[in-house]
Amino acid sequence: MIFNVLHITILTVFCLVMKSSIRILLIFGAELQHTPMVFENSNMNLGGKLILTVNEPCIDWEQSNQDHLIHIIWNHSNADVEIDIDGISIVLPPQCLITTTYYHHVFVPGNQERLIVFSFNRAYYCVYDHDHEVSCNGIIFFGAQKLVVIKLDASFKRKLELLLQVFIDEFEYEDNVQGEMLLMLLKRLIIICTRLAKAAGGLDDLILENVEIIRQFNFLVDMHYKEKKSVKEYADLLFKSPKTLANIFAKSGSKTPLQIIHERIILEARRLLTYTDKNINEIAYELGYKDTATFSKLFKKRMLETPQSFREKR
């Protein structure tokens, strides 16, 4: 059964790629250079969101920042684009990519119609298990001392153009496996960007220690949130005091360490409530709570409703 599903999925992707190969010359000729397009796929149960914007002149960056979205921004034009990240102006050259995390405040003052932007939140991609290098804590997001700017050569430009068209085809084809297909394509995009970033070098020269600590903290939370619930437990793993850790996060303008721990727990709770038949006691136990009341109290505080009420609405 698993083999058949995998075979069908691979065959579907192959057909999409072949279809896209035929269309891509037209799309990347006149049409893509001028046509604004916005696509969105959401998982309402988990709060996951994936947005693809192409040549869109009116991206709501303020809302994007409030939603804590991760961005892969591609300047597909022949001119520089200025991007403001955390108050610092960065010039993104033609045919270059830049990646930003949910900690960055991003704004494009002009010429954003030259951009292709893949945006997603942690609930869309990070709740699933991915290899460390291509996770939300991987090297193109948290693995360098500065923002990663990736130059596309002709070969990789062609690969991304083709992948973009497959994305567009899949966004336009709505069915019950659309989310799974888009998630697979998003991982493929991140793999390509990671390979490019590694080939460019400079990812091991970690000068800003705070960035690395934040990356490690997020990775540790993803690994241990079911067993470790306090900031002190993670601070001990990082050989830092809880106060030092809190100060590091405060300087980055991000959520507090405890907020990140709680959000990861709630994200998994929402997934279990939506996609399994486990009762509330079983879910609380799986998430590391011996006392169901403690889990329910946290869930209600974060979601403004009880776990049972959340489940009944789904």
Summary of the structure (lengths in Angstrom):
residues: 314
radius of gyration: 20.5
end to end distance: 27.4
largest distance: 60.9
contacts: 929
relative contact order: 0.10
helix: 55%
strand: 15%
